[in-house]
Amino acid sequence: MDCDTRVTQVQVFERGDLPEIKPVRGGGATAFSDPFNRVAQKGMRPAFLVYLTDMDGQFPAVAPDYPVLWASTTPLTRARCAPFGETVEVIG
């Protein structure tokens, strides 16, 4: 899912697919809640969720009942701390 203040694009990949990843849609003014809301509304039970982000946005008030990995494109020394889950730096 791509998002800014709301989900702007959803791409679904199944095991064995050779995914064609579309260009990212949206940008700026991130509110992190909508993807978590989408997962809940669709009744999905993910094993985990990986969120690639610059960590600059509004976090959900409540943690989901599955693990979350925040993949930060901002160095962790400057990144906002997520209120739940684990955070890793993904700068190359």
N, C-alpha and C positions, 0 to 999 in steps of 0.2 A: 504494500500500500504506500502510495505517496500522499503526503498531507502538508497542509500549512495550518490554517485554523479549522479545516475540515479535510476529510479524505478526498483527494482529487483524482486518484486513479488506483485501480486494483488490478493486479496481475496474479494469476494463479498458475503455479507450476506443480506438476505431479512427478513422482519418482520416475526416472527414466526419460523425462522430457529434456530436450535440448532447448532451453529457454531463449527466447528472443526478448531481451530486456528493452523496453521502450524508454525514451527519454523521460526524465523526471518532470512531473507537472506540479505547478504550485511553487511556493517559495516565500520565505519570510513570514513573520508574525505567527510563529508556530504555537499551537495549543496541542499538547500531546494526547489529549483524552479521546479524540474521535476514533482512532484505530482500536483502542481498547473497547470503546463502546460498540464498534462494529463487530468485533470478535464476540462480545457478549450477546448482542442482538441476533447474530446468526447461529447462536448456540454452539459455537466452536469450542473445543477443549484442547487448546494447543499444549504440546509438551513444554514449550517455551516460546518466548517472543524476543526477537532481536530488533532493536530500534536504532538505526543509523541516524545520528543527529549531531548538531553542533552544541547541543545541551542548552540552547537559549530559547526557552519557551515556558509555557505554563504546564506544570505536571498535574496528573490526576490527583484528586484528594485521597482516593482509596487505591491500595495496591490490588492487583488481580490475584486470583488464586493459582497462578502458574508463575514460574520463574521468568524474570525479565533481564536481558542483557542490554545495557545502554552502550552502544558503540560510538564513542565520542570522537568527532573530527576536530575538536578543540583540545589542546593539551590539558591533561588532567589538573595541572597546576593552575590553570585559568578557568576551567570548566565549572559550571554550576553543579552542585551535588544533587543527584536524584534522590527522592525521598524513599525509594525502595529499589530492590534489584541490585545487580552488580554493574559496575562501569569499567570499561576498558578503553584505552586510547587506540585509535586506528589511523594515526598519521604516519605516512610513509616517508 
